[in-house]
Amino acid sequence: MTAEIIAVGTELLLGDILNTNAQFLSRQLAQLGISVHFQSVVGDNPTRLESVVRLAMQRSDILVFSGGLGPTDDDVTKQTVAHAFEDELRLDEEELAHIRAFFTAWGRTMPKNNEKQAYVPVRGHKLHNENGTAPGMLFETKQGGKWAVLLPGPPAELQPMFLQEVKPWLASLTDCALHSLTLRVAGIGESHLETKVAHLLTGENPTAALYAKTGEVFIRITAKAGSAAQAETLCRAFAARFYDVLGDAIYGEDEETLAAALVHALQKTGKTAATAESCTGGLVSAAITDVPGSSEVFGFGTCTYSNEQKMRVLGVSSETLQRYGAVSAETAAEMAQGVRKAAGADLGLGVTGIAGPGGGTKEKPVGLVFLAVACENKVYVQKLLIENRTRDTVRRFSAKYALEMLRRLALSLPQPGCQAFEAGAPAHISDGQGPRDA
């Protein structure tokens, strides 16, 4: 069974709104074993919308629409789809009462044009909207075999309507189920990771694919079976083979972020962390504090951009800055140790680099970053060269690598790509020791 997702709204074409509904719907349909072969975005124009609908009916079994169910003249989705599916619309008094009650609850009177939203299919079915005024719709062709699902555009309305009403109905149409599991890997580039797991990427069921993200890689495993439980079992068994190869490089699964994995590692081990950032400008501390419960393990983060503040706040020595410069292994190490001491934390992080676009030299090019993490007795330093990237990408790459170094230190794991130094000793990386290409 195949599906096509059609997003309706001129604001989407103009880029004013990000189409997150398509991502949500694609994932949900994949879980049901329904293949999405096409996605379309069309403006609020009935002629163009009808041409998209006619084409989609020729090539897909299920058409899933988002948007265009509002009360204004340019909301034309249900009228256009009803015409294409040879159905009619009728006023539904129950829906009209629901819409009036929705406005009353907000202390307002329903405008006359909202009555338009209470029209539903004669032959099809309505989908109740608990979170807004626009009911969803379900159309079927007279001869059967083709369906259209109409959902409201706001994600807060679309998602619960799909999960509560549409998904159970679609599940009854399919004879198989898909389950997907995403493994999240940090500290290994996509090409290097592929060489490690190439023998696991050629299967037909389950399948696995790599998706490179900024500073990390996702491994998406998908299995098909007669039931969701059977598909999940297949996924879990296949995932175990990746764990055998990659071990602790896999920091989490599905929606767990790297920052969340760090916070959970700190909570598990009873440790605290502090951060001192220069080129990342607070991205690391922002990521950590986005995680609920982070206040238990993170109480201090500083952005020491100037040399003066590195010396005053973190205790970086003027000799280090003069001899090696602000962007150096030595400075990063002293930043990590200094912030750890200033915060009274178990672990400290130091980040310094050249994010660009200017400021680079032949000896220290744009994209050169030094990361350091410190505990009571050791300092681990990593040298990155993030070439041919924008300023934003250099900063975000660096932040991800910093989070991973902290996570590994919290769990007492090895620090690949890093050099270890005794606390207080010079953290000098010689020119012969090349940077790690992120």
Secondary structure, DSSP 8 states (H G I E B T S, - for coil): -EEEEEEE-HHHHTTSS--HHHHHHHHHHHHTT-EEEEEEEE-S-HHHHHHHHHHHHHH-SEEEEES--SSSTT--HHHHHHHHTT--EEE-HHHHHHHHHHHHHTT----GGGGGGGEEESSSEEE--SSSS--EEEEE-TTSS-EEEEE-SSHHHHHHHIIIIIHHHHHHH-S-EEEEEEEEEESS-HHHHHHHHGGGSS-SSSEEEEEEETTEEEEEEEEEESSHHHHHHHHHHHHHHHHHHHGGGEEEETT--HHHHHHHHHHHHT--EEEEESTTTTHHHHHHHTSTTGGGTEEEEEE--SHHHHHHHH---HHHHHHH-SSSHHHHHHHHHHHHHHHT-SEEEEEEE--SSS---SSS-TTEEEEEEE-SSEEEEEEEE--S--HHHHHHHHHHHHHHHHHHHHTT---TTEEEEETTS-----TTS--EE-
